[in-house]
């Protein structure tokens, strides 16, 4: 009986010691990995130009004002180079569908670095282009470029024609040059 009791006690002490060591190791914070430093002249890095929120807002407001001068009720969207929405404005009385359409036109214009009216013409030869998610191949989107590369897109929807939508989008792009 003494051997069994001694064996059980020894097993309990070993188990408690093991548990304590495992617990102590589990609660110890892991060493933080060293920060990786990259030289700014590293050929693995690339710099890109982005439209500021202030510039995007200025362009959206200029677009909306151009439409208001012609008594058109539109929505305007400005997206960055990656297609992320920077600014959207829904003009007074603009239709509910115009908001989403403006975003998609802006995304389409920046994705292909071309006005969406030009891209719509390409559907004749490549009808499956329209199946690409989040795109809209209707006139009303204009790219914003810097040094020949797209940095943003402006999309407009809600006017009675895509030609008017695109005219207003171009007014927004033009405002960035002033």
C-alpha positions in Angstrom: 0.0 0.0 0.0 2.9 2.3 0.8 4.4 1.7 -2.7 1.1 2.6 -4.4 0.6 5.7 -2.3 4.2 6.8 -2.9 3.9 6.1 -6.7 0.6 8.1 -6.9 2.2 11.0 -5.0 5.3 10.9 -7.2 3.1 10.9 -10.4 1.1 13.9 -9.0 4.3 15.8 -8.3 5.7 15.1 -11.7 2.4 16.1 -13.4 2.2 19.3 -11.4 5.7 20.2 -12.3 5.2 19.5 -16.0 2.0 21.5 -15.9 3.8 24.4 -14.2 6.6 24.4 -16.8 4.1 24.3 -19.7 2.0 27.0 -18.2 5.0 29.2 -17.6 6.2 28.7 -21.2 2.7 29.4 -22.6 2.4 32.7 -20.7 5.8 33.9 -21.7 5.6 36.5 -24.4 7.1 35.5 -27.7 10.1 37.6 -28.8 9.0 40.2 -31.3 10.6 39.6 -34.8 13.1 42.2 -35.8 11.8 44.9 -38.1 12.8 44.4 -41.7 14.4 47.5 -43.1 14.3 48.2 -46.8 16.4 50.9 -48.5 14.2 53.4 -50.4 16.4 52.9 -53.5 15.6 49.1 -53.4 14.5 47.9 -56.8 11.7 45.9 -55.1 9.8 49.1 -54.3 7.7 51.1 -56.5 6.3 54.6 -55.9 3.0 55.7 -57.3 1.0 58.9 -57.4 -2.3 59.2 -55.7 -5.1 61.8 -55.8 -5.5 63.5 -52.4 -8.9 63.5 -50.7 -9.0 67.3 -51.1 -8.4 67.0 -54.9 -11.0 64.3 -55.2 -13.5 66.4 -53.3 -12.7 69.4 -55.5 -13.2 67.3 -58.7 -16.5 65.9 -57.4 -17.9 69.3 -56.5 -16.8 70.8 -59.9 -18.6 67.8 -61.6 -21.8 68.4 -59.7 -21.7 72.2 -60.4 -21.2 71.5 -64.1 -24.3 69.4 -64.1 -26.3 71.8 -62.0 -25.6 74.6 -64.5 -27.5 72.5 -67.1 -30.3 71.6 -64.6 -29.2 67.9 -64.5 -29.6 65.8 -61.4 -26.6 63.4 -61.1 -24.4 61.5 -58.8 -20.7 61.6 -59.0 -18.0 59.3 -57.7 -14.3 59.6 -57.6 -12.2 56.4 -57.1 -8.5 56.0 -56.5 -6.1 54.0 -58.7 -7.1 50.8 -57.0 -10.8 51.5 -57.5 -11.5 52.4 -53.9 -14.1 55.1 -53.5 -12.7 58.4 -52.3 -15.7 60.7 -52.7 -19.3 60.3 -53.8 -21.9 63.1 -54.0 -25.5 62.5 -54.9 -27.0 65.7 -56.3 -30.4 66.9 -55.2 -33.1 64.9 -57.0 -30.6 62.3 -58.5 -32.2 58.9 -59.1 -31.4 56.1 -56.7 -29.7 54.0 -59.4 -27.3 56.9 -60.2 -25.1 56.4 -57.1 -24.0 52.9 -57.8 -23.7 53.5 -61.6 -21.4 56.5 -61.0 -19.1 54.3 -58.8 -19.0 51.6 -61.4 -18.2 54.0 -64.2 -15.4 55.6 -62.3 -14.0 52.1 -61.5 -14.2 51.1 -65.1 -12.5 54.3 -66.4 -9.5 54.0 -64.0 -9.2 50.3 -64.6 -8.7 50.7 -68.3 -7.4 54.3 -68.3 -9.9 55.3 -70.9 -13.3 57.1 -71.0 -16.1 54.6 -70.6 -17.7 55.8 -73.9 -14.6 54.4 -75.7 -14.7 51.2 -73.7 -18.4 50.8 -74.6 -17.4 50.6 -78.2 -15.1 47.7 -77.5 -18.1 45.5 -76.5 -18.8 44.9 -80.1 -15.5 42.9 -80.5 -15.3 41.7 -76.9 -18.9 41.3 -75.5 -17.7 39.4 -72.4 -16.0 42.6 -71.0 -19.3 43.6 -69.5 -19.2 40.4 -67.3 -16.2 41.7 -65.3 -17.4 42.5 -61.8 -18.1 46.1 -60.7 -17.7 47.5 -64.2 -20.2 49.4 -66.3 -19.5 50.0 -69.9 -21.7 53.0 -70.5 -20.6 56.6 -71.2 -20.0 58.7 -68.1 -16.6 57.7 -66.7 -13.3 59.5 -67.3 -9.8 58.6 -66.0 -7.6 61.1 -64.2 -4.0 60.7 -65.2 -0.6 61.9 -64.0 2.5 61.4 -66.1 0.5 59.2 -68.5 -0.6 56.8 -65.8 -4.1 56.5 -64.2 -4.4 57.8 -60.7 -8.2 58.1 -60.3 -11.5 57.8 -62.1 -14.5 60.0 -62.1 -17.9 58.5 -62.8 -21.2 60.3 -63.4 -24.7 58.9 -63.7 -28.2 60.4 -63.8 -28.3 62.7 -66.8 -30.6 61.7 -69.7 -27.6 60.5 -71.8 -24.2 59.0 -71.2 -22.7 61.8 -73.4 -23.9 64.4 -70.8 -22.6 62.2 -67.9 -19.2 62.0 -69.5 -19.2 65.7 -70.3 -19.7 66.4 -66.6 -17.0 63.9 -65.6 -14.5 65.6 -67.9 -15.4 68.9 -66.2 -14.3 67.3 -62.9 -11.1 66.1 -64.5 -10.4 69.6 -65.9 -10.9 71.2 -62.5 -7.9 69.4 -61.3 -5.7 71.2 -63.8 -6.7 74.6 -62.3 
